[in-house]
């Protein structure tokens, strides 16, 4: 009996050091941030000297037009980049899921953008967006077209940031989608071909449904990262012109470093954390729902089989 109890405890004993380190490295900073969000705290004070203000920071942010503008920009940016990246990444994976000579070279070329440091990506695109000597405006001028104010106009600045992010992170979607495609059961695809399914029918009714668990996780990872992007926007536009490209992570950094309002910055961080938690739970809930529905359909099909 004692041996059975020890064997049950063994996995937990091995996990204990990792759980302890994770608790210290993860939960302590989060707890510290949550506590700081209830304080009127600036860098000239120790945290113990800061005034307790309760929920005042959270209430003030909800009435702050700049915060609401940054939140709106963040939601637009994340929705657009992730939607376009998912379409392009999955489309490229479906296009290259075949025996092509030199496919390994093509895959390497496709994933190169995501291997470049974000600061370098920002600088590279900033030079290409330059109003007079940039690649894009010089090309437009050579074609007899008017140059575009890529970084000096609010709408174009947000579009420019979105283009740069799509260029860098579409390969992430592509590589995971391609891995999911190549792990699909070939028996299902062969059965569909034998039944006369066209290429589009195979994609729509077989490949995409079987890839859905991977696609959901991939989409979730990109959404989380899109909410936190900072370096590329910081280098390209620094949040301008005005607040047109100031996403929430940049607003948090500016509030803490320039405005010296650490308590308010912590409250913003908690708002961002809450949004990401809700998003994560919603995505996992949808995954569970799709898995349960697939299990019911399999059970019904097996029940109908004589």
Secondary structure, DSSP 8 states (H G I E B T S, - for coil): -HHHHHHHHHHHHHHHHHHHHHIIIIIHHHHHHHHHTTEE--TTS-GGGSEE-TTHHHHHHHT-HHHHHHHHHHHHHHHHHHHHHHHHHHHHHHHH-S--TTHHHHHHHHHHHHHS-HHHHHHHHHHHT-TTTSHHHHHHHHTT-----TTTSHHHHHHHHHHHHHHHHHHHHHHHHHHHHHTS-HHHHHHHHHTT--HHHHIIIIIHHHHHHHHHHHHHHHHHHHHH--HHHHHHTTT-STTTT--HHHHHHHHHHTS--HHHHHHHHHHHHHHHHHHHHHHHHHHHHHHHHHHHHHHHHHHH--
